Amino acid sequence: MNEATRVSMTATDTAMTDVHGAHRLRDRVAIVTGAASGIGRATAERLAGEGAKVACVDRDGDACAAAAERIRAERGPAIAVKCDLLDLTSIERAVQAAVDEWGGIDILCNIAGVGHFCHDLDESAPGWDQIIGVNLTGTFFMSQAALPHLLDGGGAIVNCASTSGTHGAPWQAAYSASKGGVIALTKSMAVSHGRDGIRVNCVAPGGVNTAIHGQFEIPEGDRFDHSLLARIMPFIRMGEPAELAAAFAYLASDDASYCNGITLRVDGGMMA
């Protein structure tokens, strides 16, 4: 086992071990979008491990149901809700499902996302609309639907941005725009609702070992030296979903009670 692999496994194991010893979120109700896989699934598991009741929300109904079943078997209460973030009616139903099940909402983690690499000259209107629609518009309207319930007692919204929204990235006009928009949206809502007792923050992951990376294929005609990427990564590895889940859990918890409107970059130092 090389050193990078050992560090990766140790970090992931530590993140998951902490779940069983912490109860920062006992009896709180959390909605997690994108919960069928990747960072969303790891976050749903992490929040449940810290005592939250979790509504797993995703457009992949079968994988979402499997994620909720695993949480119920190993950690605590969970439900699965199929939801299309491009459909406002679907968003409203997803939020209402959590309210109907547990009486309210305390935490919303907007993690669902899509993306691709594309030359600016080749980007299509449907491709642009889908990325902006899921990543930015979906984040806003999911938050809007949750707000009346959060206003009842305060709570936390934690959005998923990206280092593609904090720094320049090639071939990602739509994705970078969507994630930069999430950061601006986070700041605006944090200022708007801080006096209501609602904190709004976001996590900006760097490269993470998830299925979404399969959506990012180098455009035809471009050459990319992956060894160069490895040389600028201080840890010489990708992040793991559990490591990002720890950041979402922190911002959702009272440990981050004075954090509002921040972007927590979790990228292993790539953008340091």
PADREN-235735 format. One record per residue (C-alpha): residue in one letter; x, y, z negated. Coordinates in steps of 0.5 Angstrom, whole numbers, plus 2048, in hexadecimal, padded with zeros to 3 digits. Each point is the difference from the previous one (the first is absolute). Layout:
% PADREN-235735
REC;A;X;Y;Z .
...
//
This chain:
% PADREN-235735
REC;M;800;800;800 .
REC;N;803;807;802 .
REC;E;800;806;7FB .
REC;A;7FB;804;804 .
REC;T;7FB;7FA;800 .
REC;R;801;7FF;7F8 .
REC;V;7FF;807;7FF .
REC;S;7FA;800;804 .
REC;M;7FD;7F9;7FC .
REC;T;802;803;7FA .
REC;A;7FC;807;801 .
REC;T;7FA;7FC;802 .
REC;D;800;7FB;7FA .
REC;T;801;806;7FB .
REC;A;7FA;804;803 .
REC;M;7FC;7FA;800 .
REC;T;802;7FE;7F9 .
REC;D;7FE;807;7FD .
REC;V;7F9;7FF;803 .
REC;H;7FF;7FA;7FA .
REC;G;803;805;7FB .
REC;A;7FC;806;801 .
REC;H;7F9;802;7FF .
REC;R;800;808;802 .
REC;L;7FA;7FF;804 .
REC;R;7FC;7FB;7FB .
REC;D;7F8;801;802 .
REC;R;801;805;806 .
REC;V;7FD;7FF;807 .
REC;A;804;801;806 .
REC;I;7FF;800;807 .
REC;V;806;7FE;804 .
REC;T;7FF;800;808 .
REC;G;805;7FC;804 .
REC;A;7FF;7FB;7FB .
REC;A;801;7FA;805 .
REC;S;807;800;801 .
REC;G;807;803;7FF .
REC;I;800;806;7FB .
REC;G;7F9;801;7FF .
REC;R;7FF;7F8;7FE .
REC;A;806;801;7FB .
REC;T;7FD;806;7FD .
REC;A;7F9;7FD;7FF .
REC;E;804;7FA;7FC .
REC;R;804;805;7FC .
REC;L;7FA;804;7FE .
REC;A;7FC;7FA;7FE .
REC;G;806;7FD;7FC .
REC;E;800;807;7FC .
REC;G;7F9;7FF;7FE .
REC;A;7FC;803;806 .
REC;K;7FA;7FE;803 .
REC;V;802;800;808 .
REC;A;7FB;801;806 .
REC;C;805;7FD;806 .
REC;V;7FE;804;806 .
REC;D;802;7FE;807 .
REC;R;7FD;7FF;807 .
REC;D;803;7F9;800 .
REC;G;7FA;7FD;7FC .
REC;D;803;7F9;7FF .
REC;A;807;802;7FE .
REC;C;7FD;805;7FB .
REC;A;7FC;7FB;7FD .
REC;A;806;7FB;7FF .
REC;A;803;806;7FD .
REC;A;7FB;801;7FB .
REC;E;7FF;7F9;7FF .
REC;R;807;7FF;7FE .
REC;I;800;806;7FB .
REC;R;7FA;7FD;7FD .
REC;A;803;7FA;7FF .
REC;E;807;803;7FD .
REC;R;7FE;807;7FD .
REC;G;7F9;802;7FF .
REC;P;7FA;803;803 .
REC;A;800;801;808 .
REC;I;7FB;801;806 .
REC;A;801;800;807 .
REC;V;7FD;805;805 .
REC;K;801;800;807 .
REC;C;801;808;803 .
REC;D;801;803;806 .
REC;L;803;807;7FE .
REC;L;7FE;802;807 .
REC;D;7F9;800;7FE .
REC;L;7FD;805;7FB .
REC;T;7FB;7FB;7FE .
REC;S;804;7FA;7FF .
REC;I;804;805;7FB .
REC;E;7FA;802;7FC .
REC;R;7FE;7F9;7FF .
REC;A;807;7FE;7FE .
REC;V;800;805;7FA .
REC;Q;7F9;7FE;7FE .
REC;A;802;7F9;800 .
REC;A;805;801;7FA .
REC;V;7FB;805;7FD .
REC;D;7FB;7FB;800 .
REC;E;804;7FA;7FD .
REC;W;804;804;7FB .
REC;G;7FC;807;7FF .
REC;G;805;805;802 .
REC;I;807;801;803 .
REC;D;806;802;7FC .
REC;I;806;7FF;806 .
REC;L;800;800;807 .
REC;C;806;7FE;804 .
REC;N;800;802;807 .
REC;I;805;7FB;803 .
REC;A;7FD;7FD;807 .
REC;G;803;803;806 .
REC;V;802;7FE;807 .
REC;G;806;803;805 .
REC;H;804;7FF;806 .
REC;F;806;802;804 .
REC;C;7FE;804;806 .
REC;H;804;805;805 .
REC;D;7FC;807;7FF .
REC;L;7FF;800;808 .
REC;D;7FC;7F9;7FF .
REC;E;7FC;801;7FA .
REC;S;7F9;7FF;801 .
REC;A;7FA;803;7FD .
REC;P;7FD;7FA;7FE .
REC;G;807;7FE;7FC .
REC;W;800;807;7FD .
REC;D;7F9;800;7FE .
REC;Q;801;7F9;7FD .
REC;I;806;802;7FC .
REC;I;7FE;807;7FD .
REC;G;7F9;7FD;7FF .
REC;V;802;7FA;7FC .
REC;N;806;803;7FC .
REC;L;7FE;807;7FF .
REC;T;7F8;801;801 .
REC;G;7FF;7F9;7FD .
REC;T;804;803;7FA .
REC;F;7FC;806;7FF .
REC;F;7F9;7FD;801 .
REC;M;802;7FA;7FB .
REC;S;802;806;7FB .
REC;Q;7FA;804;802 .
REC;A;7FB;7FA;7FE .
REC;A;804;7FE;7FA .
REC;L;800;807;7FD .
REC;P;7F9;801;7FD .
REC;H;801;7FA;7FC .
REC;L;807;802;7FE .
REC;L;7FD;807;7FE .
REC;D;7FC;7FC;7FB .
REC;G;806;7FF;7FC .
REC;G;807;801;803 .
REC;G;805;7FC;803 .
REC;A;805;7FF;806 .
REC;I;801;800;807 .
REC;V;806;7FD;803 .
REC;N;801;800;807 .
REC;C;805;7FD;805 .
REC;A;804;805;804 .
REC;S;807;7FE;803 .
REC;T;807;802;801 .
REC;S;7FE;801;807 .
REC;G;7FC;806;7FD .
REC;T;805;803;7FC .
REC;H;806;7FF;805 .
REC;G;800;800;808 .
REC;A;7FF;7F9;803 .
REC;P;801;7FF;808 .
REC;W;7FA;7FD;804 .
REC;Q;7FB;801;7FA .
REC;A;7FC;806;802 .
REC;A;7F9;7FE;7FE .
REC;Y;803;7FC;7FA .
REC;S;804;805;7FD .
REC;A;7FB;805;801 .
REC;S;7FB;7FC;7FC .
REC;K;805;7FF;7FA .
REC;G;802;807;800 .
REC;G;7F8;802;800 .
REC;V;7FF;7FB;7FA .
REC;I;806;804;7FC .
REC;A;7FC;806;802 .
REC;L;7FA;7FE;7FE .
REC;T;802;7FD;7F9 .
REC;K;803;807;7FE .
REC;S;7F9;803;802 .
REC;M;7FC;7FB;7FC .
REC;A;805;800;7FA .
REC;V;7FF;808;800 .
REC;S;7F8;800;801 .
REC;H;7FF;7FA;7FB .
REC;G;805;801;7FB .
REC;R;7FC;804;7FB .
REC;D;7FA;7FA;801 .
REC;G;805;7FB;7FD .
REC;I;802;7FD;806 .
REC;R;807;7FF;802 .
REC;V;802;7FF;808 .
REC;N;807;7FE;802 .
REC;C;803;7FB;805 .
REC;V;805;7FB;801 .
REC;A;805;801;806 .
REC;P;803;7F9;802 .
REC;G;806;7FF;804 .
REC;G;801;7FA;804 .
REC;V;7FC;7FA;7FC .
REC;N;800;7F9;802 .
REC;T;7F8;7FF;802 .
REC;A;7FC;7FE;806 .
REC;I;7FF;807;802 .
REC;H;807;800;803 .
REC;G;7FE;7FC;805 .
REC;Q;7FC;806;803 .
REC;F;806;804;801 .
REC;E;804;7FD;806 .
REC;I;806;804;804 .
REC;P;7FD;803;806 .
REC;E;802;7FD;806 .
REC;G;806;803;803 .
REC;D;803;803;7F9 .
REC;R;806;7FC;7FD .
REC;F;800;800;7F8 .
REC;D;806;7FE;7FC .
REC;H;7FD;7FC;7FA .
REC;S;807;800;7FD .
REC;L;800;807;800 .
REC;L;7FA;800;7FC .
REC;A;803;7FB;7FB .
REC;R;806;805;7FF .
REC;I;7FC;805;7FE .
REC;M;7FC;7FC;7FB .
REC;P;803;801;7F9 .
REC;F;7FD;7F9;7FE .
REC;I;801;7FD;807 .
REC;R;7F9;7FD;7FF .
REC;M;7F9;802;801 .
REC;G;7FC;801;7FA .
REC;E;7FB;7FB;7FE .
REC;P;7F8;801;7FF .
REC;A;801;7FF;7F9 .
REC;E;805;805;7FF .
REC;L;7FB;805;803 .
REC;A;7FA;7FD;7FC .
REC;A;804;803;7FA .
REC;A;800;807;802 .
REC;F;7F8;800;802 .
REC;A;7FF;7FD;7F9 .
REC;Y;804;805;7FC .
REC;L;7FD;806;804 .
REC;A;7F9;7FD;7FE .
REC;S;802;7FF;7F9 .
REC;D;800;805;7FA .
REC;D;807;7FF;800 .
REC;A;800;805;806 .
REC;S;7FB;805;7FD .
REC;Y;804;806;801 .
REC;C;801;7FE;808 .
REC;N;7FB;804;804 .
REC;G;801;801;808 .
REC;I;807;7FD;800 .
REC;T;803;7FB;806 .
REC;L;804;7FA;7FD .
REC;R;805;7FE;805 .
REC;V;802;7F9;7FF .
REC;D;805;7FE;805 .
REC;G;806;7FD;7FD .
REC;G;804;807;801 .
REC;M;7FF;800;808 .
REC;M;7FE;807;800 .
REC;A;804;802;7FA .
//
